[in-house]
Amino acid sequence: MMSYEYPWFGGLLGLSGGTLTLLVALGVLAVVVFWVIGVYNGLVRQRNTFRNAFAQIDVQLKRRHDLIPNLVETAKGYMAHERETLEAVISARNMAESARGTAASNPGDASAMAGLASAEAGLGGVLGRLFALAEAYPDLKANQNMMQLSEELTTTENKVSFARQAYNDSVMNFNNSRETFPTNIVAGLFNFAEATLFEITNVAEREAVKVRF
């Protein structure tokens, strides 16, 4: 029967069989520990990457939300009979701003991202209604401040779309890593929760607000 013990190796080092076995076990343990540390650090880096990507969305959304009160104030002087729509825009803007703050405090959280997507879809809907109504007010369409605000809003919408794509790509990479064996073992041990994409499911809601001034 073959023996898998190597007393000659321990003898060369002046070690007993038990000491050699202990050293081998410690060596294996050290390899495992360093592997866990490497995987953990990799997950942290990927999590920080998608959080940073969301920070870029956050900047653009805040810019969008900051533009809307000025937009409504300008429109108010020409659309006195559209008070309900103007109030709806401000209400939706405030809801979106609140949802943005919640998502910014915990990027990737499922409930926070769902709330943000819903709020932004609602805001986009009422803004679309406002611009549709504004078509009936030629003086408003010719207002320089309104044209500038509309242009800035459109530019911001485009930046949000690009930032959202970068965020979703980062989230996908993180989720793929945390779900892949054996990385998923470390992810489970250290509670790396699944991150949620920032998506708007309705195809019509994916389109940036069309501004035609």
C-alpha positions in Angstrom: 0.0 0.0 0.0 1.4 3.4 -1.0 2.1 5.9 1.7 1.3 9.7 1.2 3.5 10.7 4.1 6.9 12.2 3.4 9.0 11.8 6.6 12.1 12.4 4.6 10.9 16.0 3.8 10.2 16.7 7.5 13.6 15.2 8.3 15.4 17.5 5.9 13.8 20.5 7.7 14.2 19.0 11.1 10.5 18.8 11.6 8.3 16.0 13.0 5.4 14.7 10.9 2.9 16.5 13.1 4.6 19.8 12.8 4.9 19.4 9.0 1.2 18.7 8.7 0.4 21.7 10.8 2.5 23.9 8.6 0.9 22.6 5.4 -2.6 23.2 7.0 -1.6 26.8 7.9 -0.3 27.3 4.4 -3.5 26.2 2.8 -5.4 28.4 5.3 -3.3 31.4 4.4 -4.0 30.8 0.7 -7.8 30.7 1.4 -7.6 33.8 3.5 -5.7 35.8 0.9 -8.2 34.6 -1.8 -11.2 35.7 0.4 -9.5 39.1 0.9 -8.9 39.5 -2.8 -12.5 38.5 -3.7 -13.9 40.8 -1.0 -11.8 43.8 -2.2 -12.9 43.1 -5.8 -16.6 43.2 -4.8 -16.0 46.4 -2.8 -14.4 48.0 -5.9 -17.3 47.0 -8.1 -19.8 48.2 -5.6 -18.0 51.6 -5.3 -18.0 51.8 -9.1 -21.7 51.5 -9.5 -22.3 53.9 -6.6 -20.0 56.4 -8.3 -21.9 55.9 -11.6 -25.2 56.6 -9.8 -23.6 59.8 -8.4 -23.3 61.0 -12.0 -27.0 60.3 -12.5 -27.7 62.2 -9.3 -25.9 65.3 -10.5 -28.0 65.4 -13.7 -31.3 64.7 -12.0 -30.7 67.5 -9.5 -29.9 69.8 -12.4 -33.2 68.7 -14.0 -35.2 69.3 -10.9 -33.6 72.7 -10.3 -34.6 73.8 -13.8 -38.3 73.0 -13.4 -39.4 75.7 -10.9 -38.0 78.4 -13.3 -39.7 76.7 -16.2 -43.0 76.7 -14.4 -42.6 80.3 -13.2 -41.9 81.4 -16.8 -44.9 79.4 -18.2 -47.2 80.8 -15.4 -47.2 84.2 -16.9 -48.6 82.9 -20.2 -50.7 79.9 -19.1 -52.8 81.3 -16.3 -55.6 79.0 -17.3 -53.4 75.9 -17.0 -53.0 76.2 -13.2 -53.8 72.5 -12.6 -51.1 71.3 -15.0 -48.5 73.7 -13.5 -49.3 72.6 -10.0 -49.0 68.9 -11.1 -45.5 69.6 -12.6 -44.3 71.1 -9.3 -45.9 68.3 -7.3 -44.2 65.7 -9.5 -41.0 67.5 -9.3 -41.0 67.5 -5.5 -41.8 63.8 -5.5 -38.9 63.1 -7.9 -36.5 65.2 -5.8 -37.5 63.3 -2.7 -37.0 60.0 -4.5 -33.6 61.2 -5.8 -32.5 61.9 -2.3 -33.6 58.4 -1.1 -31.8 56.7 -3.9 -28.7 58.8 -3.5 -28.4 57.6 0.1 -28.5 54.0 -0.9 -27.7 53.4 -4.7 -28.7 50.0 -6.0 -31.4 49.4 -3.3 -34.4 47.8 -4.9 -37.1 49.9 -3.3 -35.2 53.2 -3.7 -34.5 52.6 -7.3 -38.1 51.5 -8.0 -39.3 54.7 -6.3 -37.0 56.8 -8.3 -37.9 55.3 -11.6 -41.6 55.7 -10.8 -41.2 59.3 -9.7 -39.1 60.2 -12.8 -41.7 58.6 -15.1 -44.4 60.6 -13.4 -42.4 63.8 -13.8 -41.7 63.1 -17.4 -45.4 62.5 -18.1 -46.6 65.9 -16.6 -43.7 67.7 -18.3 -44.8 66.2 -21.6 -48.3 67.5 -20.9 -47.0 70.9 -20.1 -45.1 71.2 -23.4 -48.0 69.9 -25.4 -50.3 72.6 -23.9 -47.6 75.2 -24.5 -47.9 74.7 -28.2 -51.1 76.7 -28.0 -49.3 79.8 -26.6 -47.1 81.4 -29.3 -45.8 84.1 -27.1 -44.6 81.5 -24.6 -42.9 79.6 -27.3 -41.1 82.8 -28.4 -40.0 83.7 -24.9 -36.2 83.7 -24.7 -36.1 82.4 -21.1 -38.5 79.6 -21.9 -36.4 78.6 -25.0 -33.2 78.6 -22.9 -34.7 76.5 -20.1 -36.2 74.1 -22.6 -32.8 73.6 -24.3 -31.1 73.1 -21.0 -33.7 70.6 -19.9 -33.3 68.6 -23.1 -29.5 68.6 -22.7 -29.9 67.4 -19.2 -32.3 64.6 -20.2 -29.7 63.3 -22.7 -27.0 63.4 -20.0 -29.3 61.4 -17.6 -29.7 58.8 -20.3 -26.0 58.3 -20.8 -25.3 58.3 -17.1 -28.1 55.7 -16.5 -26.5 53.4 -19.1 -23.1 53.6 -17.4 -24.8 52.9 -14.0 -26.7 49.9 -15.3 -23.5 48.5 -16.9 -21.7 48.8 -13.6 -24.6 47.2 -11.7 -24.6 44.3 -14.2 -20.9 43.7 -13.7 -21.3 43.8 -9.9 -24.3 41.4 -9.9 -22.5 39.0 -12.3 -19.5 38.9 -10.0 -21.6 38.3 -6.8 -23.6 35.6 -8.4 -20.7 33.6 -9.9 -19.3 30.7 -8.1 -17.2 30.7 -6.0 -17.4 34.5 -5.5 -21.0 34.1 -4.4 -19.8 32.4 -1.3 -17.8 35.5 -0.2 -20.7 37.8 -1.3 -23.1 35.8 0.9 -20.7 35.7 3.9 -20.3 39.5 3.8 -23.8 40.4 2.8 -23.2 42.0 -0.6 -26.8 42.5 -1.6 -27.9 42.5 -5.2 -28.0 45.9 -6.8 -31.0 47.1 -8.9 -30.9 48.6 -12.3 -32.3 52.0 -12.9 -34.9 51.3 -15.6 -38.2 52.7 -16.8 -40.2 49.8 -18.2 -42.7 51.7 -20.3 -41.2 52.3 -23.8 -42.9 55.7 -24.1 -41.4 56.8 -20.8 -37.9 55.9 -22.0 -37.9 58.8 -24.4 -36.6 62.1 -23.3 -39.2 64.9 -23.1 -39.6 66.3 -26.5 -39.2 70.1 -26.5 -40.1 72.0 -29.6 -39.6 75.7 -29.0 
